[in-house]
Amino acid sequence: MNHKIMVRWLSRFFFYLDRYFIARRTLPPLNDVGLLCFRKLVYEEINARAREAVISLINQEREGEQIDRALLKNVLAIFVNIGMRNMECYVNDFEAELLSDTAGYYTRKASN
């Protein structure tokens, strides 16, 4: 979340450069560069642990426990936003594992 705030403020600070200098040189916008840096430096390191934590939260809620839904929503937004206008990261990094875990969960429930 802090990273989004930092990128937003930096893009506002460098608005003139982003709009004129970078556009004329056909370079990627500052928001995209910030997101790519976040993806490479942070997301690739923690996505497996974050995915496991989210699936664990979802399983806890399935069992009737109270969870922090705002936290869950913010973490899932990272999976969506990191794809830069497409759902590729969400689908490949999270959704496939969630569907697999969900199938296993309901298979166990049905056998009980």
Chimera marker file (.cmm) of the C-alpha trace (Angstrom):
<marker_set name="trace">
<marker id="1" x="0.000" y="0.000" z="0.000" r="1" g="1" b="0" radius="0.5"/>
<marker id="2" x="2.827" y="2.397" z="0.824" r="1" g="1" b="0" radius="0.5"/>
<marker id="3" x="4.338" y="1.689" z="-2.550" r="1" g="1" b="0" radius="0.5"/>
<marker id="4" x="1.178" y="2.836" z="-4.337" r="1" g="1" b="0" radius="0.5"/>
<marker id="5" x="1.203" y="6.081" z="-2.365" r="1" g="1" b="0" radius="0.5"/>
<marker id="6" x="4.884" y="6.680" z="-3.136" r="1" g="1" b="0" radius="0.5"/>
<marker id="7" x="4.422" y="6.045" z="-6.869" r="1" g="1" b="0" radius="0.5"/>
<marker id="8" x="1.379" y="8.314" z="-6.961" r="1" g="1" b="0" radius="0.5"/>
<marker id="9" x="3.253" y="11.168" z="-5.276" r="1" g="1" b="0" radius="0.5"/>
<marker id="10" x="6.336" y="10.705" z="-7.428" r="1" g="1" b="0" radius="0.5"/>
<marker id="11" x="4.248" y="10.723" z="-10.585" r="1" g="1" b="0" radius="0.5"/>
<marker id="12" x="2.578" y="13.934" z="-9.404" r="1" g="1" b="0" radius="0.5"/>
<marker id="13" x="5.947" y="15.426" z="-8.545" r="1" g="1" b="0" radius="0.5"/>
<marker id="14" x="7.372" y="14.517" z="-11.942" r="1" g="1" b="0" radius="0.5"/>
<marker id="15" x="4.146" y="15.162" z="-13.866" r="1" g="1" b="0" radius="0.5"/>
<marker id="16" x="5.792" y="17.528" z="-16.339" r="1" g="1" b="0" radius="0.5"/>
<marker id="17" x="8.560" y="15.049" z="-17.128" r="1" g="1" b="0" radius="0.5"/>
<marker id="18" x="6.088" y="12.199" z="-17.422" r="1" g="1" b="0" radius="0.5"/>
<marker id="19" x="3.773" y="14.092" z="-19.716" r="1" g="1" b="0" radius="0.5"/>
<marker id="20" x="6.241" y="15.778" z="-22.063" r="1" g="1" b="0" radius="0.5"/>
<marker id="21" x="9.794" y="14.455" z="-21.830" r="1" g="1" b="0" radius="0.5"/>
<marker id="22" x="8.969" y="10.772" z="-21.396" r="1" g="1" b="0" radius="0.5"/>
<marker id="23" x="6.156" y="10.871" z="-23.941" r="1" g="1" b="0" radius="0.5"/>
<marker id="24" x="8.426" y="12.392" z="-26.585" r="1" g="1" b="0" radius="0.5"/>
<marker id="25" x="11.085" y="9.765" z="-25.987" r="1" g="1" b="0" radius="0.5"/>
<marker id="26" x="8.460" y="6.978" z="-26.069" r="1" g="1" b="0" radius="0.5"/>
<marker id="27" x="9.537" y="5.691" z="-22.661" r="1" g="1" b="0" radius="0.5"/>
<marker id="28" x="7.134" y="3.918" z="-20.296" r="1" g="1" b="0" radius="0.5"/>
<marker id="29" x="5.201" y="6.189" z="-17.891" r="1" g="1" b="0" radius="0.5"/>
<marker id="30" x="6.437" y="6.563" z="-14.329" r="1" g="1" b="0" radius="0.5"/>
<marker id="31" x="3.479" y="4.624" z="-12.915" r="1" g="1" b="0" radius="0.5"/>
<marker id="32" x="4.359" y="1.628" z="-15.072" r="1" g="1" b="0" radius="0.5"/>
<marker id="33" x="8.033" y="1.822" z="-14.127" r="1" g="1" b="0" radius="0.5"/>
<marker id="34" x="7.120" y="1.979" z="-10.442" r="1" g="1" b="0" radius="0.5"/>
<marker id="35" x="4.857" y="-1.032" z="-10.806" r="1" g="1" b="0" radius="0.5"/>
<marker id="36" x="7.523" y="-2.986" z="-12.692" r="1" g="1" b="0" radius="0.5"/>
<marker id="37" x="10.066" y="-2.226" z="-9.965" r="1" g="1" b="0" radius="0.5"/>
<marker id="38" x="7.591" y="-3.344" z="-7.306" r="1" g="1" b="0" radius="0.5"/>
<marker id="39" x="6.906" y="-6.531" z="-9.245" r="1" g="1" b="0" radius="0.5"/>
<marker id="40" x="10.573" y="-7.387" z="-9.619" r="1" g="1" b="0" radius="0.5"/>
<marker id="41" x="11.804" y="-6.398" z="-6.156" r="1" g="1" b="0" radius="0.5"/>
<marker id="42" x="8.878" y="-7.263" z="-3.895" r="1" g="1" b="0" radius="0.5"/>
<marker id="43" x="6.105" y="-9.238" z="-5.580" r="1" g="1" b="0" radius="0.5"/>
<marker id="44" x="8.300" y="-12.004" z="-6.992" r="1" g="1" b="0" radius="0.5"/>
<marker id="45" x="9.785" y="-12.553" z="-3.538" r="1" g="1" b="0" radius="0.5"/>
<marker id="46" x="6.562" y="-12.735" z="-1.533" r="1" g="1" b="0" radius="0.5"/>
<marker id="47" x="3.805" y="-13.876" z="-3.887" r="1" g="1" b="0" radius="0.5"/>
<marker id="48" x="3.969" y="-17.538" z="-2.815" r="1" g="1" b="0" radius="0.5"/>
<marker id="49" x="3.746" y="-16.662" z="0.891" r="1" g="1" b="0" radius="0.5"/>
<marker id="50" x="0.984" y="-14.118" z="0.253" r="1" g="1" b="0" radius="0.5"/>
<marker id="51" x="-0.984" y="-16.655" z="-1.777" r="1" g="1" b="0" radius="0.5"/>
<marker id="52" x="-0.708" y="-19.239" z="1.011" r="1" g="1" b="0" radius="0.5"/>
<marker id="53" x="-1.809" y="-16.675" z="3.601" r="1" g="1" b="0" radius="0.5"/>
<marker id="54" x="-4.829" y="-15.611" z="1.531" r="1" g="1" b="0" radius="0.5"/>
<marker id="55" x="-5.911" y="-19.197" z="0.927" r="1" g="1" b="0" radius="0.5"/>
<marker id="56" x="-5.500" y="-19.854" z="4.644" r="1" g="1" b="0" radius="0.5"/>
<marker id="57" x="-7.748" y="-16.870" z="5.434" r="1" g="1" b="0" radius="0.5"/>
<marker id="58" x="-10.347" y="-18.100" z="2.958" r="1" g="1" b="0" radius="0.5"/>
<marker id="59" x="-10.263" y="-21.561" z="4.555" r="1" g="1" b="0" radius="0.5"/>
<marker id="60" x="-10.677" y="-20.017" z="8.000" r="1" g="1" b="0" radius="0.5"/>
<marker id="61" x="-13.758" y="-18.157" z="6.803" r="1" g="1" b="0" radius="0.5"/>
<marker id="62" x="-15.151" y="-21.355" z="5.288" r="1" g="1" b="0" radius="0.5"/>
<marker id="63" x="-14.898" y="-22.913" z="8.723" r="1" g="1" b="0" radius="0.5"/>
<marker id="64" x="-16.942" y="-20.064" z="10.211" r="1" g="1" b="0" radius="0.5"/>
<marker id="65" x="-14.152" y="-17.956" z="11.713" r="1" g="1" b="0" radius="0.5"/>
<marker id="66" x="-14.096" y="-14.176" z="11.449" r="1" g="1" b="0" radius="0.5"/>
<marker id="67" x="-11.383" y="-12.758" z="9.197" r="1" g="1" b="0" radius="0.5"/>
<marker id="68" x="-10.230" y="-9.297" z="8.204" r="1" g="1" b="0" radius="0.5"/>
<marker id="69" x="-12.000" y="-8.882" z="4.880" r="1" g="1" b="0" radius="0.5"/>
<marker id="70" x="-10.407" y="-5.495" z="4.190" r="1" g="1" b="0" radius="0.5"/>
<marker id="71" x="-6.967" y="-7.075" z="4.453" r="1" g="1" b="0" radius="0.5"/>
<marker id="72" x="-8.031" y="-9.881" z="2.145" r="1" g="1" b="0" radius="0.5"/>
<marker id="73" x="-9.402" y="-7.391" z="-0.368" r="1" g="1" b="0" radius="0.5"/>
<marker id="74" x="-6.179" y="-5.323" z="-0.313" r="1" g="1" b="0" radius="0.5"/>
<marker id="75" x="-3.954" y="-8.357" z="-0.821" r="1" g="1" b="0" radius="0.5"/>
<marker id="76" x="-6.090" y="-9.597" z="-3.708" r="1" g="1" b="0" radius="0.5"/>
<marker id="77" x="-5.912" y="-6.106" z="-5.227" r="1" g="1" b="0" radius="0.5"/>
<marker id="78" x="-2.140" y="-6.496" z="-5.356" r="1" g="1" b="0" radius="0.5"/>
<marker id="79" x="-2.522" y="-9.678" z="-7.416" r="1" g="1" b="0" radius="0.5"/>
<marker id="80" x="-4.873" y="-7.824" z="-9.773" r="1" g="1" b="0" radius="0.5"/>
<marker id="81" x="-2.913" y="-4.560" z="-10.030" r="1" g="1" b="0" radius="0.5"/>
<marker id="82" x="0.483" y="-6.162" z="-10.510" r="1" g="1" b="0" radius="0.5"/>
<marker id="83" x="-0.722" y="-7.479" z="-13.872" r="1" g="1" b="0" radius="0.5"/>
<marker id="84" x="-0.749" y="-3.935" z="-15.281" r="1" g="1" b="0" radius="0.5"/>
<marker id="85" x="-4.209" y="-3.739" z="-16.851" r="1" g="1" b="0" radius="0.5"/>
<marker id="86" x="-4.690" y="-7.480" z="-17.314" r="1" g="1" b="0" radius="0.5"/>
<marker id="87" x="-5.539" y="-10.344" z="-14.992" r="1" g="1" b="0" radius="0.5"/>
<marker id="88" x="-2.559" y="-12.540" z="-15.927" r="1" g="1" b="0" radius="0.5"/>
<marker id="89" x="-0.832" y="-12.440" z="-12.523" r="1" g="1" b="0" radius="0.5"/>
<marker id="90" x="-4.090" y="-12.976" z="-10.654" r="1" g="1" b="0" radius="0.5"/>
<marker id="91" x="-5.038" y="-15.949" z="-12.809" r="1" g="1" b="0" radius="0.5"/>
<marker id="92" x="-1.598" y="-17.592" z="-12.909" r="1" g="1" b="0" radius="0.5"/>
<marker id="93" x="-0.300" y="-16.770" z="-9.440" r="1" g="1" b="0" radius="0.5"/>
<marker id="94" x="-3.460" y="-16.963" z="-7.352" r="1" g="1" b="0" radius="0.5"/>
<marker id="95" x="-6.594" y="-18.264" z="-9.044" r="1" g="1" b="0" radius="0.5"/>
<marker id="96" x="-5.138" y="-21.597" z="-10.145" r="1" g="1" b="0" radius="0.5"/>
<marker id="97" x="-3.989" y="-22.393" z="-6.593" r="1" g="1" b="0" radius="0.5"/>
<marker id="98" x="-7.292" y="-21.214" z="-5.119" r="1" g="1" b="0" radius="0.5"/>
<marker id="99" x="-9.308" y="-23.461" z="-7.431" r="1" g="1" b="0" radius="0.5"/>
<marker id="100" x="-7.081" y="-26.423" z="-6.621" r="1" g="1" b="0" radius="0.5"/>
<marker id="101" x="-7.390" y="-25.798" z="-2.888" r="1" g="1" b="0" radius="0.5"/>
<marker id="102" x="-11.149" y="-25.283" z="-3.181" r="1" g="1" b="0" radius="0.5"/>
<marker id="103" x="-11.542" y="-28.598" z="-4.989" r="1" g="1" b="0" radius="0.5"/>
<marker id="104" x="-9.533" y="-30.332" z="-2.272" r="1" g="1" b="0" radius="0.5"/>
<marker id="105" x="-11.500" y="-28.608" z="0.482" r="1" g="1" b="0" radius="0.5"/>
<marker id="106" x="-14.890" y="-29.634" z="-0.865" r="1" g="1" b="0" radius="0.5"/>
<marker id="107" x="-13.665" y="-33.154" z="-1.656" r="1" g="1" b="0" radius="0.5"/>
<marker id="108" x="-12.674" y="-33.530" z="2.005" r="1" g="1" b="0" radius="0.5"/>
<marker id="109" x="-16.008" y="-32.055" z="3.124" r="1" g="1" b="0" radius="0.5"/>
<marker id="110" x="-17.956" y="-34.413" z="0.847" r="1" g="1" b="0" radius="0.5"/>
<marker id="111" x="-16.071" y="-37.484" z="2.096" r="1" g="1" b="0" radius="0.5"/>
<marker id="112" x="-16.830" y="-36.570" z="5.717" r="1" g="1" b="0" radius="0.5"/>
<link id1="1" id2="2" r="1" g="1" b="0" radius="0.2"/>
<link id1="2" id2="3" r="1" g="1" b="0" radius="0.2"/>
<link id1="3" id2="4" r="1" g="1" b="0" radius="0.2"/>
<link id1="4" id2="5" r="1" g="1" b="0" radius="0.2"/>
<link id1="5" id2="6" r="1" g="1" b="0" radius="0.2"/>
<link id1="6" id2="7" r="1" g="1" b="0" radius="0.2"/>
<link id1="7" id2="8" r="1" g="1" b="0" radius="0.2"/>
<link id1="8" id2="9" r="1" g="1" b="0" radius="0.2"/>
<link id1="9" id2="10" r="1" g="1" b="0" radius="0.2"/>
<link id1="10" id2="11" r="1" g="1" b="0" radius="0.2"/>
<link id1="11" id2="12" r="1" g="1" b="0" radius="0.2"/>
<link id1="12" id2="13" r="1" g="1" b="0" radius="0.2"/>
<link id1="13" id2="14" r="1" g="1" b="0" radius="0.2"/>
<link id1="14" id2="15" r="1" g="1" b="0" radius="0.2"/>
<link id1="15" id2="16" r="1" g="1" b="0" radius="0.2"/>
<link id1="16" id2="17" r="1" g="1" b="0" radius="0.2"/>
<link id1="17" id2="18" r="1" g="1" b="0" radius="0.2"/>
<link id1="18" id2="19" r="1" g="1" b="0" radius="0.2"/>
<link id1="19" id2="20" r="1" g="1" b="0" radius="0.2"/>
<link id1="20" id2="21" r="1" g="1" b="0" radius="0.2"/>
<link id1="21" id2="22" r="1" g="1" b="0" radius="0.2"/>
<link id1="22" id2="23" r="1" g="1" b="0" radius="0.2"/>
<link id1="23" id2="24" r="1" g="1" b="0" radius="0.2"/>
<link id1="24" id2="25" r="1" g="1" b="0" radius="0.2"/>
<link id1="25" id2="26" r="1" g="1" b="0" radius="0.2"/>
<link id1="26" id2="27" r="1" g="1" b="0" radius="0.2"/>
<link id1="27" id2="28" r="1" g="1" b="0" radius="0.2"/>
<link id1="28" id2="29" r="1" g="1" b="0" radius="0.2"/>
<link id1="29" id2="30" r="1" g="1" b="0" radius="0.2"/>
<link id1="30" id2="31" r="1" g="1" b="0" radius="0.2"/>
<link id1="31" id2="32" r="1" g="1" b="0" radius="0.2"/>
<link id1="32" id2="33" r="1" g="1" b="0" radius="0.2"/>
<link id1="33" id2="34" r="1" g="1" b="0" radius="0.2"/>
<link id1="34" id2="35" r="1" g="1" b="0" radius="0.2"/>
<link id1="35" id2="36" r="1" g="1" b="0" radius="0.2"/>
<link id1="36" id2="37" r="1" g="1" b="0" radius="0.2"/>
<link id1="37" id2="38" r="1" g="1" b="0" radius="0.2"/>
<link id1="38" id2="39" r="1" g="1" b="0" radius="0.2"/>
<link id1="39" id2="40" r="1" g="1" b="0" radius="0.2"/>
<link id1="40" id2="41" r="1" g="1" b="0" radius="0.2"/>
<link id1="41" id2="42" r="1" g="1" b="0" radius="0.2"/>
<link id1="42" id2="43" r="1" g="1" b="0" radius="0.2"/>
<link id1="43" id2="44" r="1" g="1" b="0" radius="0.2"/>
<link id1="44" id2="45" r="1" g="1" b="0" radius="0.2"/>
<link id1="45" id2="46" r="1" g="1" b="0" radius="0.2"/>
<link id1="46" id2="47" r="1" g="1" b="0" radius="0.2"/>
<link id1="47" id2="48" r="1" g="1" b="0" radius="0.2"/>
<link id1="48" id2="49" r="1" g="1" b="0" radius="0.2"/>
<link id1="49" id2="50" r="1" g="1" b="0" radius="0.2"/>
<link id1="50" id2="51" r="1" g="1" b="0" radius="0.2"/>
<link id1="51" id2="52" r="1" g="1" b="0" radius="0.2"/>
<link id1="52" id2="53" r="1" g="1" b="0" radius="0.2"/>
<link id1="53" id2="54" r="1" g="1" b="0" radius="0.2"/>
<link id1="54" id2="55" r="1" g="1" b="0" radius="0.2"/>
<link id1="55" id2="56" r="1" g="1" b="0" radius="0.2"/>
<link id1="56" id2="57" r="1" g="1" b="0" radius="0.2"/>
<link id1="57" id2="58" r="1" g="1" b="0" radius="0.2"/>
<link id1="58" id2="59" r="1" g="1" b="0" radius="0.2"/>
<link id1="59" id2="60" r="1" g="1" b="0" radius="0.2"/>
<link id1="60" id2="61" r="1" g="1" b="0" radius="0.2"/>
<link id1="61" id2="62" r="1" g="1" b="0" radius="0.2"/>
<link id1="62" id2="63" r="1" g="1" b="0" radius="0.2"/>
<link id1="63" id2="64" r="1" g="1" b="0" radius="0.2"/>
<link id1="64" id2="65" r="1" g="1" b="0" radius="0.2"/>
<link id1="65" id2="66" r="1" g="1" b="0" radius="0.2"/>
<link id1="66" id2="67" r="1" g="1" b="0" radius="0.2"/>
<link id1="67" id2="68" r="1" g="1" b="0" radius="0.2"/>
<link id1="68" id2="69" r="1" g="1" b="0" radius="0.2"/>
<link id1="69" id2="70" r="1" g="1" b="0" radius="0.2"/>
<link id1="70" id2="71" r="1" g="1" b="0" radius="0.2"/>
<link id1="71" id2="72" r="1" g="1" b="0" radius="0.2"/>
<link id1="72" id2="73" r="1" g="1" b="0" radius="0.2"/>
<link id1="73" id2="74" r="1" g="1" b="0" radius="0.2"/>
<link id1="74" id2="75" r="1" g="1" b="0" radius="0.2"/>
<link id1="75" id2="76" r="1" g="1" b="0" radius="0.2"/>
<link id1="76" id2="77" r="1" g="1" b="0" radius="0.2"/>
<link id1="77" id2="78" r="1" g="1" b="0" radius="0.2"/>
<link id1="78" id2="79" r="1" g="1" b="0" radius="0.2"/>
<link id1="79" id2="80" r="1" g="1" b="0" radius="0.2"/>
<link id1="80" id2="81" r="1" g="1" b="0" radius="0.2"/>
<link id1="81" id2="82" r="1" g="1" b="0" radius="0.2"/>
<link id1="82" id2="83" r="1" g="1" b="0" radius="0.2"/>
<link id1="83" id2="84" r="1" g="1" b="0" radius="0.2"/>
<link id1="84" id2="85" r="1" g="1" b="0" radius="0.2"/>
<link id1="85" id2="86" r="1" g="1" b="0" radius="0.2"/>
<link id1="86" id2="87" r="1" g="1" b="0" radius="0.2"/>
<link id1="87" id2="88" r="1" g="1" b="0" radius="0.2"/>
<link id1="88" id2="89" r="1" g="1" b="0" radius="0.2"/>
<link id1="89" id2="90" r="1" g="1" b="0" radius="0.2"/>
<link id1="90" id2="91" r="1" g="1" b="0" radius="0.2"/>
<link id1="91" id2="92" r="1" g="1" b="0" radius="0.2"/>
<link id1="92" id2="93" r="1" g="1" b="0" radius="0.2"/>
<link id1="93" id2="94" r="1" g="1" b="0" radius="0.2"/>
<link id1="94" id2="95" r="1" g="1" b="0" radius="0.2"/>
<link id1="95" id2="96" r="1" g="1" b="0" radius="0.2"/>
<link id1="96" id2="97" r="1" g="1" b="0" radius="0.2"/>
<link id1="97" id2="98" r="1" g="1" b="0" radius="0.2"/>
<link id1="98" id2="99" r="1" g="1" b="0" radius="0.2"/>
<link id1="99" id2="100" r="1" g="1" b="0" radius="0.2"/>
<link id1="100" id2="101" r="1" g="1" b="0" radius="0.2"/>
<link id1="101" id2="102" r="1" g="1" b="0" radius="0.2"/>
<link id1="102" id2="103" r="1" g="1" b="0" radius="0.2"/>
<link id1="103" id2="104" r="1" g="1" b="0" radius="0.2"/>
<link id1="104" id2="105" r="1" g="1" b="0" radius="0.2"/>
<link id1="105" id2="106" r="1" g="1" b="0" radius="0.2"/>
<link id1="106" id2="107" r="1" g="1" b="0" radius="0.2"/>
<link id1="107" id2="108" r="1" g="1" b="0" radius="0.2"/>
<link id1="108" id2="109" r="1" g="1" b="0" radius="0.2"/>
<link id1="109" id2="110" r="1" g="1" b="0" radius="0.2"/>
<link id1="110" id2="111" r="1" g="1" b="0" radius="0.2"/>
<link id1="111" id2="112" r="1" g="1" b="0" radius="0.2"/>
</marker_set>
